[in-house]
Structures are given as C-alpha cells and as structure tokens.
Amino acid sequence: MHDVLDPLMSWWAEGESSALATVVATHRSAPRRPGAAMLVGPGGEAVGSVSGGCVEGAVYELGTEVLAGARPVLQRYGAAEGVFAVGLTCGGTLDVFVERVDYATFPQLGEVSETIRAGRPVAVATVIAGPPERLGRRLVVWPDRMAGGLGSDRLDDLVLRDALGLLEAGRSEVLSYDAHGSCRGETADVLGEFGEGVTVFVESFAPRPRMIVFGAVDFAATLARTASFLGYRVTVCDARPVFATAQRLPAADEVVVQWPHRYLEAEADAGRIDGRTAICVLTHDHKFDVPLLEVALRLPEVGYIGAMGSRLAHRERCERLMEAGLTEAELKRLCSPIGLDLGSSTPEETAVSIAAEIIALKRGGSGLRLADRPGPIHPKEDLSPYGETLGSGGRGRLG
C-alpha cells in the first residue's frame, strides 16, 4: 500500500472508492515482494504494479469487478503456460488480494496515512480468506492501541499480539488461525467462534531502518546516496566540523558533529539503535575507531557493523580492541575490511560493495554470482504462502 498511498488517500478524502490489489505472498521467483500494490481508480485509472507487467491486466479486471460490487477476492497467479495465458514469465507465483477501499470499508485510512508519513510504526491486519462475511475486515495496530476489528474479540486479541511482534521486526506476513495452525492451544470456544478459520495478512509499516556512517569522508557521501536509495535513513557523524557539513553530504538525512563513540552511546541509550541498524565506520583513525567499536560491538542489537581499512589496519584495530577487553565472539561481529570483493576502486563502487555485503548478510545471500550458484534465486526465507501455518500464536519464526 505504501507505494500507492498518495492516490489512494486522494480518492479516499474525496469520498471516492478505489480497488486496492495487494501482493500478500510470493513463491519462488516472484517479481514483487508482499506489500506491493496496484490501484484501480474510480475513473478506471490504473496506478502501481503487482508484478511488473505480467498479470496487471487480469488484476485490473478483478479490480473493476470489486468496484462494481463483487466481494473481495484472493487470487493466485502462477507461471504462464501458453502464448496468451495470464501468468508470470519468471516461473514464480503471486497471491494477490483485491478489495474495495473507501471511507466505509477503511475509516482508519486517514490516521494510518498520517502515521506512515510521520515515520511512526503501524500495522494493518486484513482478513484475506475465511467466511465471506469476514473478508476485508481490518484491524489497525499501533504500538500502544488498536482500531477496527475482525469480527471477534478473541481473534482481535490474537492478531493484535502477533501484529505487534511483526511490527517490531518490521515484517509483513500472512497468518492462519484455525484448529491446525496459529490457534493451537486455544480453547474450543475460540475455534468455534472463528468458524472455518481465517487467514490474515499483516502489513507492517515500520520506520525506515537506520544507517549511521562515521567519518565524513568522500566515501561517506557516496554511501549515503546508495543507502538512501535502499531505503535507509542515513546519519553521518564526525567530530570534525569542517568536514561534517550538509553541503558535503547532501544525501544524508542528518549530519552530526560529535565524537563518534559519544554519539553512538547516546543513541543507544535513547533506544534509537535496533536490529535493523547498520553501522559503517569509515574514519580508519584509531583514536576514533577503537572507542567507537568498543561501544558498537557490545550493543546487543545491531544489524551490521563494518569498518574500512586495510588488512594490516584491521589486525592492529583488533589488537587494540582486545586490549580494551573485547572478546573473540564480539570481534567476530565486525565486518572488516568492509564490503564484498567486487574489485571496487572508486567511492561509488565501494559504496555498492558495502551495500552488497549488508544485503547479503540481511537476506542470507552467498555473495556469489547467480550464474555460478545452483538452486533457486530467492531464498526460502522469502516465501510466505497464505496457507502456511505457524506455531502457537503465529509467532513460530519470531521467537
């Protein structure tokens, strides 16, 4: 929904109806991830994309039917098997949920939009499969409250619990609630209340993950541009005011003049460092690096910690850190020399190398050429079929 929020809100505010088609699950080499969306407007406009062009025509037809009064529908699109067949040429599968959106069906949309634009977290849980009268029902979840409902107080309680976990992790996912899935361990009256069971798509709108770049060097300017393109909110920190300026770092969301380790300590104490945060140390100056990495490597939740420098500089840095009391386990969290081996030489190429390493670690990639690696292109962790059942409470993969 995020990529079509502006036109969706425009029609909603004018009292018009539109059809919203959302990718809720992907299988194998699907071209778009869950949350990708397409709109059919009140005047027949088509906005957005769910597949990059493969099935948009068929989705458009479903959207016009929903606008004309048809029920919300969950449709699966698989591989195209003929010249004129509707399907995905990449061989993957998409599950797309198509629903009508207006003030009557989604009265909370205005507040959801304001929350997203303010960079605050919110999750929208929508029934995509189950009894017809439940289809399209919605529960909106903020960290401290909820609005709407799925037709059952007990179901609302379960989805609220699971949505909060997904929102904290910044993940969107499909959850099934029935006798063999997420409701395992619940009492019989709950299962009876759910009837034949329901499937819910939880779309999380979490604030952008952070990248903190220490060292206002030329590499920082290009890395800030690359990270911003990847969706990070970028902070560049340097103790030298002559270098740490917005003019030198135009792609950074903020530029901070502060001793690196003091800034990181303050951000951690304020709760602004989490498991999605990437920390890139580009200063390669021991008086900055060592106290900074002492703090960074001892933080319990950081997604990535990388440091620039030669192998000799890395060995000397590790010796100083061990003298400061860091353990081997803590040092293993450090990615240094920073980046993947792409043969990079320019600041722009180095930024791509660093970004590639972050992506590979986050997604579990090997860093090998896809042409040289057997097996599926997309890792199994990306698959989230709507019929999949999780452990008790739907949190089997969240811990």
N, C-alpha and C positions, 0 to 999 in steps of 0.2 A: 504493500500500500504506500510505502514511503515515496516511491518514485513517481506516483501519480497523485500525490496528496494535494497539490495546488489546484488542478482542475476539479478533483473530487470535492474539495471544500468549496470551490466557487459555485458549483451546481447545488450542493447541499445548502449553502447560505441563501441561494436564490429560491429555495423551495422546490427545486427540480429533482427528479430521480435519475440515477445512472445505474448501470450494471457494472459491478466490480468482479473481475476474474482474477483469482489469486492462485499462484503455484503453491500448493500445500505440501507436496512431497515429490522427490525425484528418485529415479532409479537408473543406475549405470551412467551413461554419458549424456545426461540431460543438459541442455544448453543454459538453463537459468536455475537459480537456487530458490528454495522456498522463500516466499515473500514477494517475488517478482509479480507484477500486476499489470493488468490491462483494463481500460475503461471503455464502455460503450455509452456515449453521452445521450442526453435527451433529444438531441437533433440528429442522432446517428453518427456522431463523431467517434473515431477510434483513437485512443490515446494509450501509449505504453506498449509493452510486449511481454508475453509469457514464454516465448520460445525462439525469439529472434527471427520469426517469419514462417516457421514450419506449419503451425496449426492456428495462426491468428484468425484466418478466415472462418474456421469451424467454431472457434471461441466467440467470434463476433456474432455468429448466428445464434449461439446459445444466449449471448447477452441480450440480443433483441427479443428473444422469446421470454426471458426473465422480465425484461422491461414491459412486455405485453401482458404479464400476469402469471407466467409459469412459476412453479416453485423453484427455490434454489436447487442447484444440481452439482454433484461431484462427478467429474468426467475424467477418465484416464485416456491419455494419448500415447500410443506406443510407436513402434517402428513402422514406417510406410512400406507397404509390400507390393505396391503397384505404381504405375506411372501417374495415375490420377488419385491415388489413395491419400487420405489425410493422416499424417504421422510425422515422426521425427526421423530425419535422414541420418542422424548420428547413431541410431540404434538404441537410444535410451527411452525412458518413459517419464511422462509428467502426469501428476494428478492435479487437476485444476478445479477449484470451487468457484461457481458463478452465482452471485446473489444480487438482489436489488438493494441499493443504498439511497436512503433519503432520511428526512428527519424522523419519520415514523419508525423506520427499521433500525436507525442508528442515531438516537438522540444525543449520545455522548460524543459524537464525532468532533464537534467544535472544541470540546475540552481536550480530547485526545490530540487534536491538531496543535493546540496551544502548548501542550506538554512536550510534544515532539520538537516543536520549533524552539522551545526554551532549553532544549538539551537535557530534559529530565526523563527518567525511565517510566515507561508504561507498557503494559502487555494487553493485547486484545485476544480473548479466547472465544472462538466461534464454533458452534456445532455444525459439522460438515457431513455427518452421516448418523442415522438413527431414525426414530419415529418422525414422520413428516411434520408433525406439529412443532418439533424442536429444531428443525433445520433453520439455520441462520440466526438462532438465538445467540446472544452475546453477553459476555462478562468482561468488563474492563477493570484491569487490576493496576493500581499504583502501589508503591511500597508500603503505604500507610492506610489504604482504603480500597474499596471496590464500588462499581456501579453496574447496573443492569442485572441480568440473571439468565440462567439456562433452563429454567422451568422446575427446579428442585433445589431446596435449600441445602440438602445433603450433597448434591452434585456440585453446587456452587462452592461449598466448603472444600471439597476435594480438588476442584480445579484451581481454586484460589491458592491452596498450598503448593500445587505443582507449578502454577504460573509464576509464583514468587521465586521458586528455585530456578526456573528457566530465565526469568528476567535478571536475576543476579548473575547468571552465567552468560547473559547476552545471546541466548539461543532461541530460535523458533523451532517448534516441534509439534508433531501430531501425537495425541494421547488417546488411547482407547479405554473406555470404562465399561466393563461387563464382567460376567462371572469368571471369565478365564484371563482377565487382564488386570488393569490397574485397580480394580475394586477387590482384588483378592485380599481376604482378611476382614472385609467389611461385613456387616450383619445382613441377614437375609432380607430384612425390610428395605434396606437401601437398594439391593439388587431389584426387588420388586418395584420400587419407586422409579428406577431407571427404565423399567420395561425391558425392551430388547437390547438395551445398551446404547451408548452413544460414542461417537468419535469427535474429538475436539481439536481444532488447530489453534495453537497458542503462538501468536506472532509477537515477538519481543521487540520493542523499540528502546534500546539501551543507548545512553550517550556514546559518542564516538570514543573508541579506545585512545589512550594517550601514547605519544612517543615523546620522550624527553631526550634531547640531544645536548650533550655537554661539550662545549668548545665551539665558539663562533668562528669557525674556520671556513674556507671555501667549500669543503665537503659538506658542512652543515647546511649551507644554502641549498645545495642540490638535493641532499637527503630530505630536507623539509618539503621541497616540491614533490618529490616522489612519495613520501609518506602521506602528504595531504591528498594526493591523487588516490591512494589506497584507503582513504577514509579515516586516517589518524588526526587527532587534534595535537598539533606539534608545538612544543615549548623548546626554545633554545636558551640555555643558561651558560653564562660565562662571567668570571669575576672581573674581566677587563672591559670597562665601559666604552673604550674607544672602538672595540670590535663588536660588542653586543648591542647592535642598533637595528631598528626596524628597517632602515634603508638598506643595510647589507643583507638582511634576512627577510625579504618581503613575503615569502611563502609561509613563514612561521605564524601561528596564531598568537603567540606571545613571546616576547624576548625579555629575559630576566637577567639583571646584573646582580650576581650574588656568588659567594663561594659555593661551588657545586655540592659539597657534602652537606653544608648547612641547608641549602635549598631542598635537597632530597630528604633530609631528616624532617624538615618542616612539612613537606608534602605528605610523607608517610604518617607523621603524627596527626595530620588533618584528615586522614583516610582517603587521600586522593591518589593512592597507588594501589592497583589491584592486579589480578592475574592476567589482564589483557594489556598491561602497560609494557612498552618496550623502552629500554634504557640504552642509549648509544653514546659511548664515551669516545670522543674524537680528539681530545686535547693532547694525548700522548706526552704528558708532562707529569712526572712522578709526584710533584707537590700538589697537583690537582687530583690525579688519578687514584693514588693509593687511599687517601681518606675517603674519597667518593666511593670507590669499590668496596671498601670496608663496610660502608653503610648499605650499599646496594645488594651485596652478596649475602647479607644477613637478614634481608627483608623476607618474610615468609611467603609473600605472594607477588611475584613479578613474572610477566610472560617471557621476557627476553632481556638479557644483559650482554652487550657486546662492547669490545674495546678495540680501538685502532692501534696499530703499531706493528713493528717487525717481530719476527720470532725471538730475536735477542731481547727486544723491549718487553715482550710478553714474559720471557723467563725471569728477567730482572723484576718485573712487576709482581709476578707470583712469589718470588723470594721475599720481597718486601711485605706482601700481604700475609705470608706465612709467619714472618717475624712479628706481625701485628696480631697474630693469634687465629687467623682463619684456618679452617680445616681443609683437607683434601676434598671432602664432599662439597663444601661451599665453593671451592675454586672450580670444581667441575661444572658449576652453573655458568661460568664465564665463557662466552664465545670470543675467542681471541687467538690469532688475528681475526678481525671481524669480517663477515661476509663469506659468500661461496666463491670457489675458484672459477671465475668466468674469464680470466685473463684481463681483468679491468685495469685501465690506466688513468682515464680522465675522472674528474669528480662525478660526472653524470653516470659513467659506467660503474664507478664504485658505489654510488647510491643504489643502482639496480642490484648490485651484488649483495649489499646489506639487506635490501628489501627481500630479495630472493631467499636469503637464509632465514629471515623472520617468517616468511610464508611457509617455507619447508618445515620448520620446527613446529609451527602452529598447526599445520594440516597433516603432519606426519609424512611429508614427501621425502624422497631419497636424494634429490638434487641431481639425479642422472638425467640424461636425455631421454625423453619419452620414446624415441625411436629405438633406443637400446634397451629399454626395460620391458619385460613381458608383463602380461596381465592387464587388468582394466586401467583406464586412465585415471578415473576418480576413485579415491579410497573408499572402503566400505563404510567408514565413519560418516560419510556424507549422505548415505542412503537413509531415508526415513519414510518407508511406505506407510500409508494411512492405516493399514490393517495390522501393523506391528503392535505387539503388546509389550509393556514394560513391567518392571517389578511392582511391588505393592506401592500404591500411591503415585505410580507413574514416574518414579524417580530412580529407576534402575541404573541409569547412566549418569546420574548427577552425584551419586554418593550420599 
